[in-house]
Amino acid sequence: MRFTITATLKEFIQSQKFSGVLLIVCTIVSLLLANSFISDSYLKFYHFKPDLFSGSANTSMSIEHFINDGLMAIFFLLVGLEIKREVMGGELSTVRKAIIPVAAAIGGMIFPALFYLFFNTGTETASGWGIPMATDIAFAIGVLSLLGNRIPDSLKILLTALAVVDDLGAVIVIALFYSSGISMFYLLSAAGVLVLLSVFNFLRVKSLLFYLIPGLFLWYFMYSSGVHSAIAGVLLAMTIPYRKEDEKSPLLKLEHSLHFPVNFIIMPLFALANTAIVLNSGFMDQILSPESLGIGVGLIFGKPIGIVSFIGLVLLFKIGKLPYGMNMKQVIGLGFLGGIGFTMSIFISLLAFSEPDHILNAKIVILISSCIAGLTGYFLLRKTNHASSGK
């Protein structure tokens, strides 16, 4: 089965490639600043609460809160647009195309969660089982970019499709398991806005203003309902009109316009705010905590085992086949790249835990595990490429 990279997919991969490099730089800078002589000022900056409205302190958010609950809703809007595009006209539009990435994503979510629960069942950190399920597509594509033309285009496309399904799984997990204190009034209000957006879609309204302005109300109602406000971004994306043959469809226009701010502003800000970690002298001991072991083993071993085994089952039962130019050795390397959690894993850890120590442990092990998984995947793909090409 041959795959070709469309102009839209090529633009997406290119943006993710540079975004991955930028995220690495932001992470390193944030860690250095958090452990420097300006550490206190740097950390206080993210907890500062500017008054958005004069004399109304109750309406203000901390800068970190605004990034995680406000700006990240835009990130999830882009995620939702990418999911819809791939399902309606991309690599997930038919069963034949979707079977391998869907199977890989499901395996790559189940096994990490099981590994996590093995270490944490019955403990106060059992709620973190969703943390190692996620794959950070920006970092993963960034690692693939280092290999250049040494890997087939089909592998890049499979990784992208896998990550899209993985993101969809993460969104469902967040909506179902990491929401609390549901307010039916605000939830029904959000549902009303969603109905209005669906009517606009049905009437084929193409002006994005008719979707983005109600989308702000959708975000507010979701934020107030107890369901994480990031879900509003995905729900809004599902109502944006899209036709595969129309290059000027509202979905493509919005997706293209969001690539730059999301990949080069919002995600770097998220990385800066959430990797401002003070590493004390005993931080390595924290790696042995139950939540750290669950996350680390889940990302480093659970992800590749799940991805490779489920793809193997699809091939064994002959209900799908590998994309043209790929082999199982490359699938193993791909599996390890799936263990790069970072953005989504850190995001879920903020929802799963309330204790600062648990969140800190999760962030540290996510960074370490993502580095190990990414480097392992890189060297495996580099080696398999040499082996497959006879070098």
Secondary structure in CASP SS format (residue, H / E / C, confidence):
PFRMAT SS
TARGET T0000
AUTHOR 0000-0000-0000
METHOD secondary structure of the structure
MODEL  1
M C 1.00
R C 1.00
F C 1.00
T C 1.00
I C 1.00
T C 1.00
A H 1.00
T H 1.00
L H 1.00
K H 1.00
E H 1.00
F H 1.00
I H 1.00
Q H 1.00
S H 1.00
Q H 1.00
K H 1.00
F H 1.00
S H 1.00
G H 1.00
V H 1.00
L H 1.00
L H 1.00
I H 1.00
V H 1.00
C H 1.00
T H 1.00
I H 1.00
V H 1.00
S H 1.00
L H 1.00
L H 1.00
L H 1.00
A H 1.00
N C 1.00
S C 1.00
F C 1.00
I C 1.00
S H 1.00
D H 1.00
S H 1.00
Y H 1.00
L H 1.00
K H 1.00
F H 1.00
Y H 1.00
H H 1.00
F C 1.00
K C 1.00
P C 1.00
D C 1.00
L C 1.00
F C 1.00
S C 1.00
G C 1.00
S C 1.00
A H 1.00
N H 1.00
T H 1.00
S C 1.00
M C 1.00
S C 1.00
I H 1.00
E H 1.00
H H 1.00
F H 1.00
I H 1.00
N H 1.00
D H 1.00
G H 1.00
L H 1.00
M H 1.00
A H 1.00
I H 1.00
F H 1.00
F H 1.00
L H 1.00
L H 1.00
V H 1.00
G H 1.00
L H 1.00
E H 1.00
I H 1.00
K H 1.00
R H 1.00
E H 1.00
V H 1.00
M H 1.00
G H 1.00
G C 1.00
E C 1.00
L C 1.00
S C 1.00
T C 1.00
V H 1.00
R H 1.00
K H 1.00
A H 1.00
I H 1.00
I H 1.00
P H 1.00
V H 1.00
A H 1.00
A H 1.00
A H 1.00
I H 1.00
G H 1.00
G H 1.00
M H 1.00
I H 1.00
F H 1.00
P H 1.00
A H 1.00
L H 1.00
F H 1.00
Y H 1.00
L H 1.00
F H 1.00
F H 1.00
N H 1.00
T C 1.00
G C 1.00
T C 1.00
E C 1.00
T C 1.00
A H 1.00
S H 1.00
G H 1.00
W H 1.00
G H 1.00
I H 1.00
P H 1.00
M H 1.00
A C 1.00
T C 1.00
D C 1.00
I H 1.00
A H 1.00
F H 1.00
A H 1.00
I H 1.00
G H 1.00
V H 1.00
L H 1.00
S H 1.00
L C 1.00
L C 1.00
G H 1.00
N H 1.00
R H 1.00
I C 1.00
P C 1.00
D H 1.00
S H 1.00
L H 1.00
K H 1.00
I H 1.00
L H 1.00
L H 1.00
T H 1.00
A H 1.00
L H 1.00
A H 1.00
V H 1.00
V H 1.00
D H 1.00
D H 1.00
L H 1.00
G H 1.00
A H 1.00
V H 1.00
I H 1.00
V H 1.00
I H 1.00
A H 1.00
L H 1.00
F H 1.00
Y C 1.00
S C 1.00
S C 1.00
G C 1.00
I C 1.00
S C 1.00
M H 1.00
F H 1.00
Y H 1.00
L H 1.00
L H 1.00
S H 1.00
A H 1.00
A H 1.00
G H 1.00
V H 1.00
L H 1.00
V H 1.00
L H 1.00
L H 1.00
S H 1.00
V H 1.00
F H 1.00
N H 1.00
F H 1.00
L C 1.00
R C 1.00
V C 1.00
K C 1.00
S C 1.00
L C 1.00
L H 1.00
F H 1.00
Y H 1.00
L H 1.00
I H 1.00
P H 1.00
G H 1.00
L H 1.00
F H 1.00
L H 1.00
W H 1.00
Y H 1.00
F H 1.00
M H 1.00
Y H 1.00
S H 1.00
S H 1.00
G C 1.00
V C 1.00
H C 1.00
S C 1.00
A H 1.00
I H 1.00
A H 1.00
G H 1.00
V H 1.00
L H 1.00
L H 1.00
A H 1.00
M H 1.00
T H 1.00
I C 1.00
P C 1.00
Y C 1.00
R C 1.00
K C 1.00
E C 1.00
D C 1.00
E C 1.00
K C 1.00
S C 1.00
P H 1.00
L H 1.00
L H 1.00
K H 1.00
L H 1.00
E H 1.00
H H 1.00
S H 1.00
L H 1.00
H H 1.00
F H 1.00
P H 1.00
V H 1.00
N H 1.00
F H 1.00
I H 1.00
I H 1.00
M H 1.00
P H 1.00
L H 1.00
F H 1.00
A H 1.00
L H 1.00
A H 1.00
N H 1.00
T C 1.00
A C 1.00
I C 1.00
V C 1.00
L C 1.00
N C 1.00
S C 1.00
G C 1.00
F H 1.00
M H 1.00
D H 1.00
Q H 1.00
I H 1.00
L H 1.00
S C 1.00
P H 1.00
E H 1.00
S H 1.00
L H 1.00
G H 1.00
I H 1.00
G H 1.00
V H 1.00
G H 1.00
L H 1.00
I H 1.00
F H 1.00
G H 1.00
K H 1.00
P H 1.00
I H 1.00
G H 1.00
I H 1.00
V H 1.00
S H 1.00
F H 1.00
I H 1.00
G H 1.00
L H 1.00
V H 1.00
L H 1.00
L H 1.00
F C 1.00
K C 1.00
I C 1.00
G C 1.00
K C 1.00
L C 1.00
P C 1.00
Y C 1.00
G C 1.00
M C 1.00
N C 1.00
M H 1.00
K H 1.00
Q H 1.00
V H 1.00
I H 1.00
G H 1.00
L H 1.00
G H 1.00
F H 1.00
L H 1.00
G C 1.00
G C 1.00
I C 1.00
G C 1.00
F H 1.00
T H 1.00
M H 1.00
S H 1.00
I H 1.00
F H 1.00
I H 1.00
S H 1.00
L H 1.00
L H 1.00
A H 1.00
F C 1.00
S C 1.00
E C 1.00
P H 1.00
D H 1.00
H H 1.00
I H 1.00
L H 1.00
N H 1.00
A H 1.00
K H 1.00
I H 1.00
V H 1.00
I H 1.00
L H 1.00
I H 1.00
S H 1.00
S H 1.00
C H 1.00
I H 1.00
A H 1.00
G H 1.00
L H 1.00
T H 1.00
G H 1.00
Y H 1.00
F H 1.00
L H 1.00
L H 1.00
R H 1.00
K H 1.00
T H 1.00
N H 1.00
H H 1.00
A H 1.00
S H 1.00
S H 1.00
G C 1.00
K C 1.00
END
